Amino acid sequence: MSESADHTTKRAVVLLSGGLDSVTALAVAQRDGYECHALSFDYGQRHKVELAAAQEIADAMGVASHRTAKIDLRAFGGSALTDDTLDVPKDRDDDAMSHDIPVTYVPARNTIFLSYALALAEVLESTDLFIGVNAVDYSGYPDCRPEFIASFERTANLATKAGVTADDDHHLKVHTPLIDLPKTDIIRLGLELGVDYSLTHSCYDPLGPDHIKPCGHCDACLLRIRAFEELGQHDPAMLRHHGEAWKP
């Protein structure tokens, strides 16, 4: 049977980067009864190790399918994640992280990713997309704001066969279950749902010859380290890659 043949299945396309937020969004979708089809991107990112994490997570959580789309955002650059001449900021405090749009912002990334997810959803005859965007910790990221998600959802329902032909109860929906949650609440939710955060990778500038170990100093590392500390825990991904001797 093809993936689009069974009309009784409640399917969702879940954007899975391999990071903390995306795996929690996946867990929420599974909790809510969706058959989950994960979609990751090899877009030329500096932290390509996240793709291995996404695959490990997809296997561990038993998704229905996992695809990795290859696109070249290095052709445009403009971000420390896609241009090696730009430095990833380190050891910034919360005010610095949220003051301006950071250099780790990848131009139009979520717009591109959601467009790919929309295409896959049409093929799967799904009307549900899940994305782990968060507007609390990264107020400087314009494509993590509720206004952007609402705008994309309207566009999606205008631009697709599924959106034009669907009745009011079956329009495409972009689910953002984490958008208003601080990082501590995201982690707490994931732990309640059985997420193994040791499998995740969030670091923007991983260390070592294989670029696998999280640096512990970029914005993404610091946000999750501090959140786990607030919950009285060490970040399990840091412990996994650096060992018990690691201290925040």
TORMI-709571 format. One line per 2 residues: number of its first residue (from 1); their letters; for each residue x, y, z of N, C-alpha, C. Coordinates in Angstrom, 1 decimal. Atoms other than C-alpha are relative to their C-alpha. Layout:
N
NUM	a	X Y Z X Y Z X Y Z  ...
// end
This chain:
248
1	ms	0.8 -1.2 0.0 0.0 0.0 0.0 0.9 1.2 0.0  -0.7 -1.3 0.0 1.3 3.5 -0.8 -0.3 0.8 1.2
3	es	0.1 -0.8 -1.2 1.8 6.1 1.9 -1.3 0.8 -0.1  1.2 -0.9 0.1 -1.2 8.1 0.5 -1.3 -0.8 -0.2
5	ad	1.2 0.8 0.4 -3.6 5.2 0.0 -1.0 -0.1 1.1  0.9 0.2 -1.1 -5.1 4.9 3.5 -0.6 1.4 0.5
7	ht	0.6 -1.2 -0.3 -7.5 7.8 4.0 -0.4 0.1 1.5  0.4 0.0 -1.4 -8.3 6.8 7.6 1.2 0.3 1.0
9	tk	-1.1 -0.2 -0.8 -4.8 7.4 8.9 0.2 1.5 0.3  -0.2 -1.4 -0.5 -4.2 10.6 10.9 1.5 0.3 -0.1
11	ra	-1.4 -0.2 0.3 -0.8 11.7 9.4 0.4 1.4 0.3  -0.6 -1.3 -0.1 1.5 14.6 10.2 1.4 -0.1 -0.5
13	vv	-1.4 -0.2 0.4 4.7 15.9 8.7 0.7 0.8 1.1  -0.6 -0.6 -1.1 7.1 16.8 11.5 1.4 0.4 -0.4
15	ll	-1.4 -0.5 0.3 10.2 19.0 10.9 0.9 -0.4 1.1  -0.9 0.6 -1.0 13.0 17.2 12.7 1.4 0.4 -0.3
17	sg	-1.4 -0.5 0.2 16.3 19.0 13.0 1.0 -0.9 0.7  -0.9 0.8 -0.8 17.7 16.6 15.6 0.3 0.8 1.3
19	gl	-0.2 -0.8 -1.2 17.6 19.4 18.3 -1.1 -0.3 1.0  0.8 0.2 -1.2 15.8 19.6 21.6 -1.5 0.4 -0.3
21	ds	1.4 -0.4 0.3 12.7 21.5 20.3 -0.7 -0.9 -1.0  0.6 0.8 1.1 12.1 19.5 17.2 -0.4 -1.4 0.5
23	vt	0.3 1.4 -0.5 12.2 16.1 19.1 -1.2 0.1 0.9  1.2 -0.2 -0.9 9.7 17.5 21.7 -1.2 0.2 -0.9
25	al	1.1 -0.2 0.9 7.4 18.6 18.9 -0.4 -1.3 -0.6  0.3 1.3 0.4 7.6 15.1 17.5 -0.7 -0.8 1.0
27	av	0.6 0.7 -1.1 6.8 13.6 20.8 -1.5 0.5 0.3  1.4 -0.6 -0.2 3.7 15.9 21.1 -0.9 -0.6 -1.1
29	aq	0.8 0.5 1.1 2.5 14.8 17.7 -0.3 -1.4 0.2  0.2 1.4 -0.3 2.9 11.2 18.6 -1.0 -0.2 1.1
31	rd	0.9 0.0 -1.2 1.1 11.8 21.9 -1.5 0.3 -0.5  1.3 -0.4 0.5 -1.8 13.4 19.9 -0.5 -1.0 -1.0
33	gy	0.5 1.1 0.9 -2.2 10.2 17.8 0.3 0.1 -1.4  -0.4 -0.1 1.4 -0.5 11.2 14.6 1.0 -1.1 -0.4
35	ec	-1.1 0.8 0.6 1.4 8.8 12.4 1.0 1.1 -0.6  -0.9 -1.1 0.3 4.5 10.9 12.0 1.0 -0.3 -1.1
37	ha	-1.0 0.1 1.1 6.6 11.4 8.9 1.0 1.2 0.2  -1.0 -1.0 -0.3 9.8 13.2 9.8 0.7 0.5 -1.2
39	ls	-0.7 -0.6 1.1 11.5 15.6 7.5 1.2 0.8 0.5  -1.2 -0.7 -0.4 15.1 16.8 8.0 0.6 0.7 -1.3
41	fd	-0.7 -0.8 1.1 17.4 19.1 5.9 1.5 0.0 0.1  -1.4 -0.2 0.1 20.9 18.9 4.8 0.2 1.2 -0.9
43	yg	0.1 -1.3 0.8 21.2 22.6 3.8 1.4 0.7 0.0  -1.4 -0.6 -0.1 25.0 23.1 4.2 0.3 0.6 1.3
45	qr	-0.2 -0.6 -1.3 24.8 23.8 7.9 1.4 -0.4 0.6  -1.3 0.3 -0.7 28.0 24.0 9.9 -0.1 -1.2 0.9
47	hk	0.3 1.0 -1.0 26.5 21.7 12.5 -0.7 -1.2 -0.6  0.6 1.1 0.8 25.8 18.8 10.1 -0.2 -1.2 0.9
49	ve	0.1 1.2 -0.9 26.1 16.3 13.0 -1.5 -0.1 0.5  1.4 0.0 -0.4 22.4 17.3 13.8 -0.8 -1.0 -0.9
51	la	0.7 0.9 0.9 21.4 15.1 10.8 0.2 -1.5 0.6  -0.2 1.3 -0.6 22.9 12.0 12.5 -0.9 -0.1 1.2
53	aa	0.9 0.0 -1.2 21.0 13.0 15.7 -1.5 -0.2 -0.5  1.4 0.1 0.4 17.8 13.3 13.7 -0.3 -1.4 -0.4
55	qe	0.2 1.4 0.4 18.2 9.8 12.2 -0.1 -0.9 1.2  0.1 0.9 -1.2 18.9 8.3 15.6 -1.3 0.2 0.8
57	ia	1.3 -0.2 -0.7 15.9 10.0 17.1 -1.2 -0.6 -0.8  1.0 0.6 0.8 13.7 8.9 14.2 -0.1 -1.5 0.2
59	da	0.0 1.5 -0.3 14.8 5.3 14.7 -0.5 -0.3 1.4  0.3 0.3 -1.4 14.4 5.4 18.5 -1.5 0.3 0.2
61	mg	1.4 -0.3 -0.3 10.9 7.0 18.3 -1.0 -0.6 -1.0  0.9 0.8 0.9 9.6 4.8 15.5 -0.9 0.8 -0.9
63	va	0.8 -0.7 1.0 8.4 7.3 13.0 -0.3 -0.8 -1.2  0.5 0.8 1.2 6.5 6.1 10.0 1.0 0.1 -1.2
65	sh	-1.0 -0.1 1.1 9.1 7.5 7.6 0.9 1.2 0.4  -0.9 -1.1 -0.2 12.1 9.8 7.7 0.8 0.4 -1.3
67	rt	-0.7 -0.4 1.2 13.4 11.8 4.8 0.9 1.2 0.3  -0.9 -1.2 -0.1 16.3 14.2 4.5 0.2 0.6 -1.4
69	ak	-0.1 -0.8 1.2 16.1 16.8 1.8 1.3 0.8 -0.1  -1.3 -0.7 0.2 19.3 18.2 0.4 -0.2 1.3 -0.8
71	id	0.1 -1.3 0.7 19.3 21.9 -0.4 1.3 0.8 0.4  -1.2 -0.7 -0.2 22.2 24.4 -0.6 -0.2 1.4 0.3
73	lr	0.1 -1.4 -0.5 21.8 27.5 1.5 1.3 0.6 0.1  -1.3 -0.6 0.1 25.5 28.0 1.4 0.2 0.8 -1.2
75	af	-0.1 -0.8 1.3 25.0 29.4 -2.1 -0.4 1.4 0.3  0.3 -1.3 -0.4 23.5 32.4 -0.3 0.8 0.6 1.2
77	gg	-0.8 -0.4 -1.2 25.4 32.5 3.0 -0.9 0.9 0.8  0.7 -1.0 -0.8 24.4 35.4 5.2 -0.3 -0.5 1.4
79	sa	0.2 0.5 -1.4 24.5 33.3 8.4 1.3 -0.7 0.4  -1.1 0.7 -0.6 27.2 31.9 10.7 -0.2 -1.5 -0.2
81	lt	0.2 1.4 0.2 25.6 28.5 10.1 0.3 -0.5 -1.4  -0.3 0.3 1.4 26.2 28.6 6.4 1.1 0.7 -0.7
83	dd	-1.1 -0.8 0.5 29.2 30.8 6.0 1.1 -0.2 1.1  -1.1 0.3 -0.9 32.5 29.6 7.7 0.8 1.2 0.3
85	tl	-0.7 -1.2 -0.3 33.9 33.1 7.6 -0.6 0.9 1.1  0.8 -0.7 -1.0 31.3 34.3 10.1 0.1 -0.8 1.3
87	dv	-0.1 0.7 -1.3 31.9 33.4 13.8 -1.3 -0.2 0.7  1.1 0.3 -0.8 29.3 31.7 15.9 0.2 0.8 1.4
89	pk	-0.2 -0.7 -1.3 28.7 34.0 19.0 0.1 -1.0 1.1  -0.2 0.9 -1.2 29.8 32.5 22.3 -0.2 0.8 1.3
91	dr	0.1 -0.5 -1.4 29.1 33.0 26.0 -0.8 1.3 0.1  0.8 -1.2 -0.1 26.4 35.6 25.5 -1.0 -0.1 1.1
93	dd	1.1 0.1 -1.0 23.9 36.5 28.2 -1.3 0.1 -0.6  1.3 0.1 0.6 20.2 36.4 27.8 -0.4 1.3 -0.7
95	da	0.3 -1.3 0.6 20.0 40.1 27.0 0.6 0.1 -1.4  -0.7 0.0 1.3 22.5 39.8 24.2 -0.6 -0.9 -1.0
97	ms	0.6 0.9 0.9 20.8 36.8 22.8 -1.3 0.5 -0.6  1.4 -0.4 0.5 17.4 38.5 22.4 0.0 1.5 -0.5
99	hd	0.0 -1.5 0.3 18.6 42.1 21.6 -0.2 0.2 -1.5  0.1 -0.2 1.5 19.0 41.8 17.8 -0.2 -1.4 -0.7
101	ip	0.0 1.3 0.7 18.5 39.2 15.1 1.4 -0.5 -0.1  -1.4 0.5 -0.1 21.5 37.0 15.6 0.6 -0.4 -1.3
103	vt	-0.7 0.4 1.2 24.1 36.1 13.0 -0.2 -1.5 -0.3  0.4 1.4 0.3 23.0 32.5 13.4 -1.4 -0.2 -0.7
105	yv	1.2 0.1 0.8 19.7 33.3 11.8 0.3 -0.3 -1.4  -0.1 0.4 1.4 19.5 31.6 8.4 -1.1 0.6 -0.8
107	pa	1.0 -0.7 0.8 17.7 33.8 5.9 -1.1 -0.9 -0.6  1.2 0.7 0.6 14.2 32.4 5.1 0.0 -1.5 0.3
109	rn	-0.1 1.5 -0.2 15.1 29.0 6.5 -1.3 -0.7 0.4  1.2 0.7 -0.4 11.8 28.2 8.2 -1.1 0.1 -1.1
111	ti	0.9 -0.1 1.2 9.9 29.5 5.1 0.3 -1.1 -1.0  -0.4 1.1 0.9 11.9 27.1 3.0 -0.4 -1.4 0.5
113	fl	0.3 1.3 -0.6 11.5 24.2 5.4 -1.5 -0.3 0.0  1.4 0.3 0.0 7.8 24.6 5.8 -0.6 -0.2 -1.4
115	sy	0.4 0.2 1.4 7.4 24.8 2.0 0.2 -1.4 -0.4  -0.3 1.4 0.2 9.1 21.5 1.7 -1.0 -0.9 0.7
117	al	0.9 0.8 -0.8 7.0 20.1 4.5 -1.4 0.0 -0.6  1.3 -0.2 0.6 3.9 21.4 2.8 -0.2 -0.9 -1.3
119	al	0.0 0.8 1.2 4.8 19.6 -0.5 -0.1 -1.5 0.4  0.1 1.4 -0.4 5.3 16.3 1.4 -1.4 -0.3 0.6
121	ae	1.4 0.3 -0.6 2.0 16.7 3.3 -1.0 -0.2 -1.1  0.9 0.2 1.1 0.2 17.0 0.0 0.1 -1.4 -0.6
123	vl	-0.2 1.3 0.6 1.8 13.8 -1.3 -0.6 -1.1 1.0  0.5 1.0 -1.0 0.9 12.0 2.0 -1.5 0.2 0.3
125	es	1.4 -0.3 -0.3 -2.6 13.5 2.0 -0.2 0.4 1.4  0.0 -0.5 -1.3 -1.9 15.1 5.3 -0.4 1.4 0.1
127	td	0.4 -1.4 -0.2 -3.3 18.3 6.6 0.7 0.6 1.2  -0.6 -0.4 -1.2 -1.0 18.7 9.6 1.5 0.0 -0.1
129	lf	-1.4 -0.2 -0.1 2.5 20.1 9.9 0.4 0.3 1.5  -0.5 -0.3 -1.3 4.5 20.2 13.2 1.3 0.6 -0.1
131	ig	-1.3 -0.7 0.0 7.4 22.6 13.8 0.3 0.4 1.4  -0.3 -0.3 -1.4 9.2 23.2 17.1 0.5 1.4 0.2
133	vn	-0.5 -1.3 -0.1 9.6 26.9 16.7 -0.4 0.5 1.4  0.2 -0.5 -1.4 9.8 28.9 20.0 0.2 1.5 -0.1
135	av	-0.1 -1.4 0.1 9.2 32.6 20.3 0.4 0.6 1.3  -0.4 -0.5 -1.4 10.3 32.9 24.0 1.5 0.2 0.1
137	dy	-1.5 -0.1 -0.1 14.0 32.2 23.9 0.7 0.7 -1.1  -0.6 -0.6 1.1 14.7 33.5 20.5 -0.9 1.1 -0.6
139	sg	0.9 -1.1 0.4 12.6 36.7 20.2 0.6 0.7 -1.2  -0.6 -0.7 1.1 15.1 37.9 17.6 -0.1 -0.8 -1.3
141	yp	0.2 0.8 1.2 14.3 35.1 15.1 -1.4 0.3 -0.6  1.3 -0.5 0.6 11.6 36.6 12.8 -0.9 -1.2 -0.5
143	dc	0.8 1.1 0.5 10.6 33.2 11.4 -0.4 -1.0 1.1  0.6 0.8 -1.1 9.7 31.8 14.9 -1.2 0.7 0.7
145	rp	1.1 -0.7 -0.6 7.0 34.3 15.6 -1.4 -0.5 -0.4  1.4 0.5 0.4 3.3 33.4 15.7 -0.6 0.7 -1.2
147	ef	0.5 -0.7 1.2 2.6 36.1 13.1 0.4 -0.7 -1.3  -0.5 0.7 1.2 4.8 34.3 10.6 -0.7 -1.3 -0.2
149	ia	0.6 1.3 0.1 3.3 30.9 11.3 -1.4 0.2 -0.5  1.3 -0.3 0.4 -0.2 32.3 10.9 0.0 0.4 -1.5
151	sf	-0.1 -0.4 1.4 0.8 33.9 7.6 0.3 -1.1 -0.9  -0.4 1.1 0.9 2.4 30.8 6.2 -1.2 -1.0 -0.1
153	er	1.2 0.9 0.1 -0.7 28.7 7.1 -1.0 0.6 -0.9  0.9 -0.5 1.0 -2.9 31.1 5.2 0.5 -0.2 -1.4
155	ta	-0.5 0.2 1.4 -0.6 31.0 2.2 -0.1 -1.5 -0.4  0.1 1.4 0.3 -0.5 27.2 2.4 -1.4 -0.4 -0.5
157	nl	1.3 0.3 0.4 -4.2 27.0 2.1 -0.5 0.7 -1.2  0.3 -0.6 1.3 -4.2 29.3 -0.9 0.8 -0.6 -1.1
159	at	-1.0 0.3 1.0 -1.3 27.8 -2.7 0.0 -1.5 -0.4  -0.1 1.4 0.2 -2.1 24.1 -2.7 -1.4 -0.6 -0.4
161	ka	1.2 0.7 0.4 -4.6 21.7 -4.2 -0.8 -0.4 1.2  0.7 0.5 -1.2 -5.4 20.3 -0.8 -0.7 1.2 0.7
163	gv	0.6 -1.1 -0.6 -6.1 23.8 0.6 -1.2 0.5 -0.7  1.1 -0.6 0.8 -8.3 24.9 -2.3 -1.2 -1.0 0.0
165	ta	1.1 0.9 0.1 -10.4 21.7 -2.4 -0.5 -0.5 1.3  0.5 0.5 -1.3 -10.7 21.0 1.3 -1.2 0.8 0.6
167	dd	1.0 -0.7 -0.7 -13.7 21.8 3.4 0.6 0.7 1.2  -0.5 -0.8 -1.1 -13.5 24.1 6.4 0.6 -0.9 1.2
169	dh	-0.5 0.9 -1.0 -12.7 21.1 8.7 1.3 -0.7 -0.4  -1.2 0.7 0.5 -9.8 19.9 6.6 1.0 0.9 -0.6
171	hl	-1.0 -0.9 0.5 -7.7 22.9 5.9 1.4 -0.4 0.7  -1.4 0.3 -0.5 -3.9 22.6 6.4 0.2 0.8 1.3
173	kv	-0.3 -0.7 -1.3 -2.8 23.4 10.0 1.5 -0.2 0.3  -1.4 0.0 -0.4 0.7 24.3 11.1 0.0 0.0 1.6
175	ht	0.1 0.1 -1.4 1.0 23.1 14.7 1.4 0.5 0.6  -1.2 -0.6 -0.7 3.5 25.0 17.0 -0.2 -0.2 1.5
177	pl	0.4 0.2 -1.4 3.0 23.3 20.4 1.0 0.6 1.0  -1.0 -0.5 -1.0 6.1 24.9 21.9 0.2 1.5 -0.1
179	id	-0.3 -1.3 0.4 5.8 28.4 20.6 0.0 1.0 1.2  0.1 -1.0 -1.1 4.9 30.1 23.9 0.7 -0.6 1.3
181	lp	-0.6 0.6 -1.2 6.9 27.8 26.3 1.5 0.4 0.2  -1.5 -0.2 -0.3 10.2 28.7 28.0 0.7 -1.4 -0.1
183	kt	-0.7 1.3 0.2 12.9 26.1 27.5 -0.2 -1.0 1.1  0.2 1.0 -1.1 12.4 24.6 31.0 -1.3 -0.7 -0.2
185	di	1.3 0.7 0.2 8.8 23.9 30.2 0.0 -1.0 -1.2  -0.1 0.9 1.2 9.7 22.4 26.8 0.7 -1.3 0.5
187	ir	-0.7 1.2 -0.4 12.2 20.0 28.5 -0.9 -0.8 1.0  0.9 0.7 -0.9 9.7 19.2 31.3 -1.1 -0.8 -0.8
189	lg	1.0 0.6 0.8 7.0 18.4 28.7 0.6 -1.3 -0.7  -0.7 1.1 0.7 9.5 16.2 26.7 0.3 -1.2 1.0
191	le	-0.3 1.1 -0.9 10.5 14.3 29.8 -1.2 -0.8 0.4  1.3 0.7 -0.3 6.9 13.6 30.6 -0.4 -0.9 -1.1
193	lg	0.4 0.8 1.2 6.5 12.2 27.1 1.1 -1.1 -0.3  -1.0 1.0 0.1 9.6 10.0 27.5 1.1 0.3 -1.0
195	vd	-1.1 -0.4 0.9 12.0 12.0 25.3 1.4 -0.3 0.6  -1.4 0.2 -0.4 15.6 10.9 25.5 0.9 1.1 -0.6
197	ys	-0.7 -1.1 0.5 17.4 14.2 25.2 1.5 -0.2 -0.2  -1.4 0.3 0.3 20.8 12.6 25.2 0.3 -0.3 -1.5
199	lt	-0.1 0.2 1.5 20.1 11.8 21.5 0.1 1.2 -0.8  0.2 -1.2 0.7 19.6 15.4 20.6 1.3 0.7 -0.2
201	hs	-1.2 -0.9 0.2 22.1 17.9 19.2 -0.5 1.4 -0.4  0.4 -1.3 0.3 21.6 21.6 19.3 1.2 1.0 -0.3
203	cy	-1.1 -0.9 0.1 25.1 23.1 19.2 0.2 0.5 -1.4  -0.2 -0.6 1.3 25.9 25.5 16.4 1.5 -0.1 -0.5
205	dp	-1.4 0.1 0.3 29.7 25.0 16.5 0.7 -1.1 0.7  -0.5 1.2 -0.7 30.5 21.4 17.5 1.5 -0.1 -0.1
207	lg	-1.4 0.2 -0.2 34.0 20.5 18.6 0.5 -1.3 -0.5  -0.6 1.3 0.3 36.5 17.8 17.7 0.2 -0.2 -1.5
209	pd	-0.3 0.3 1.5 37.9 16.4 14.4 -1.2 -0.4 -0.8  1.2 0.4 0.7 34.5 15.0 13.6 -1.2 1.0 0.2
211	hi	1.0 -1.0 -0.3 32.6 18.1 14.8 -1.3 -0.6 0.6  1.1 0.7 -0.7 30.4 16.0 17.1 -0.3 0.6 1.4
213	kp	0.2 -0.4 -1.4 30.9 17.4 20.6 -0.6 1.4 0.1  0.5 -1.3 -0.2 28.7 20.3 21.7 1.0 0.9 0.7
215	cg	-1.0 -0.9 -0.5 30.8 23.4 22.4 -0.3 0.4 1.5  0.3 -0.5 -1.4 28.9 24.4 25.6 0.0 1.5 0.1
217	hc	-0.2 -1.4 -0.1 29.3 28.1 24.7 -0.9 0.8 -0.9  0.8 -0.7 0.9 27.1 29.0 21.8 -1.4 0.2 0.6
219	da	1.3 -0.3 -0.6 23.6 30.4 22.3 -0.9 -1.3 0.2  0.8 1.2 -0.1 21.9 27.0 21.6 0.4 -0.9 1.1
221	cl	-0.5 0.8 -1.1 24.1 25.2 24.0 -0.3 0.6 1.4  0.2 -0.7 -1.3 23.8 27.8 26.8 -1.5 0.0 0.4
223	lr	1.4 0.0 -0.3 20.0 28.0 26.5 -0.5 -1.4 0.6  0.4 1.3 -0.5 19.6 24.2 27.0 0.7 -0.3 1.3
225	ir	-0.7 0.3 -1.3 22.3 23.9 29.7 -0.6 0.7 1.1  0.6 -0.8 -1.0 20.7 26.7 31.7 -1.4 -0.6 0.4
227	af	1.3 0.5 -0.2 17.3 25.2 31.3 0.0 -1.3 0.8  -0.1 1.3 -0.8 18.4 21.7 32.5 0.5 0.4 1.4
229	ee	-0.5 -0.4 -1.3 20.2 23.4 35.4 -1.2 0.5 0.9  1.2 -0.4 -0.7 16.9 25.1 36.4 -0.9 -1.1 0.5
231	lg	0.8 1.2 -0.4 15.3 21.7 36.5 0.8 -0.9 0.9  -0.9 0.8 -0.9 18.2 20.4 38.7 0.7 -1.1 -0.6
233	qh	-0.6 1.1 0.8 19.8 18.3 36.0 1.2 0.6 -0.8  -1.0 -0.3 1.0 22.8 18.3 33.8 -0.5 -0.3 -1.4
235	dp	0.4 0.3 1.4 22.3 18.4 30.0 0.5 -1.3 -0.4  -0.4 1.4 0.3 22.3 14.7 29.0 0.8 -0.1 -1.2
237	am	-0.8 0.0 1.2 23.7 15.5 25.6 1.5 0.4 0.3  -1.3 -0.4 -0.4 26.7 17.3 27.2 0.7 -1.2 0.7
239	lr	-0.5 1.1 -0.7 27.2 14.3 29.5 0.4 -1.1 -0.9  -0.3 1.0 1.0 27.0 11.9 26.6 1.3 0.2 -0.7
241	hh	-1.1 -0.3 0.8 29.6 13.6 24.6 1.3 0.4 0.7  -1.1 -0.5 -0.8 31.9 15.0 27.3 0.3 -0.9 1.2
243	ge	-0.2 0.9 -1.1 31.5 12.4 30.0 -0.4 0.6 1.3  0.4 -0.5 -1.3 30.8 12.7 33.7 0.8 1.1 0.6
245	aw	-0.9 -1.0 -0.5 33.7 15.0 34.2 -0.4 1.4 -0.4  0.5 -1.3 0.5 31.9 17.8 32.3 -0.7 0.7 1.0
247	kp	0.8 -0.9 -0.9 30.7 20.7 34.4 -0.4 1.2 -0.8  0.5 -1.2 0.7 28.6 23.6 33.2 0.8 1.3 0.4
// end
